[in-house]
């Protein structure tokens, strides 16, 4: 079933932030628990990951109210991220099919700036991200296999 969630980026304090939110909303982290940057498989041709980045959070999910999922990630500058007010919140769309994911990605990114082309990614999703022509940040993905 398609759903929408909110994605937050922080410059190194995602675990602290999400533990704070968990203390308020209760529940447990979902979506496989906490995924850390150190869980990323080494990629040929890329330099080894810095030790201070490995324990940072790559992805975390927490159900809050009304079935809404709050998601988040640390955004290490050493990996090219630059968190600032305005680029730290994304609307995240989880589509039912790859075709719908492609349609949404192409329509919403038209006239905007693509950050990551829609593609199959190592965690098993079909994923892409962009800023639309109005400055709103989006992530779209689908877990349906090709």
N, C-alpha and C positions, 0 to 999 in steps of 0.2 A: 504494500500500500504506500503510495506517495506521501511524503511528509515534508514539513519545513522546520528548520531549526535555526538557532542563532550561533554563530561561530565567533569566538573572542580570541584575540592574540595579545600576549603579554611579553615584555622584555625580560623574562626569566623568573616570574613569580606565579606561573599558572598553577602549580601544585598548592601553594598557599591560598590563592584566590578560590580554587575549586573546593578545597577543604573548608574554607569559610562558608561558601554557598551550601555545601553539604550539611554543615552544622545548622543552617537555617531551614533548608528544604527537606532534610532527611534523605532517606533512600541510599542507594549504592551506585557507584560508577557503573555504567553499562557499556555496551558495545565492545566487550572484550577487556574491560578494565583500563588501566593506564598503559599507554604505549609510549615508550621513551625513544629519543633519538638514537640511543645505543642499540635499539632493536632493528634499526635499518640495516639490511644486508649491505656489505661492502660492495661497491660498484667499481668494476675495472676502469682504470684511468682516472679515478677520483682520488684525491689525497685522503689519508686516514682522518677520521673524525677527531676533533680535539677532545681531550678527556673531560674538560669542563662542560662540554655540550652533551655528552652521552647520557647523563642523568636527567637532563631537561625533558619536559613533556612534549612529545610530538603530537599526541592526540588523547583527549579525554572527553567523556560524555557524562552528563548528569541530568536525569529527569527533574524538571522543576514543577510547574503547575499545568494542569489541563493537557497533559501528554506532550508538552513542549520539552524539547531536549536542548540543553545548553551545552555547547561543545567548545573546546579550547585547545590552544597550543602555545608553547613558548616560541619566540621568534628571535633566535640568536643572530646578532649582527655578523658574526664570523661566517654565517651561511648566507649572507646577503639580505637579511631582513632588516627593516628599519621601522619599528613601531612608533607611531605618533598618533595624536588625537585625530580621528577621522579615518585611519586605515586599519584600526584594530578590531573592527566589527564587520562581519560578513553575514549576509543572508545565505543560508545553505539549503539547496533544493535537492531532495533525494527522489528522483523520478522512478517510475515503475519499469520503464524500458530504455534501452540504449537509444532507440529512435527518438523518444520523447526528450531524453537528455540532450541529444544533438540538436533537436529543434529549439529547445529552450536556450541552449548555449548560443547558437547562431543568432537567434532573434534578439536576446538581451544584450549580447556583446556587440551587435552591429552599431558602429559609430563610437564604440568605447575603446578600451585598451585591454587586450588579452594579456594576462599574467602567465598562465600555464595553459597551453593548448589542450583541448579535450583528448584524452588518451587513456589507455590501460595503464594502471599504476601497480606497483609491487604489492600493495595491500589487497589487491583483488578487485578494485573498483574501476569504473570508467569515469574519469574525473577531469575537471578543468576549472579555472578561475579567471575572473576578469573584473574590471571596473566598467560599469555601463556609462553611457554618454552623459549621465546626470551626476556621476561621481559616486554611485552606490556600488559597494563591493559585493560580489556574488561568487559562490562556489556551487557547481552542479555536479552531481554524480549519480551513478547507478551501479548497483551490485549485481545486476543481471550479467551472466557470462555471455560472451559473444558466440 
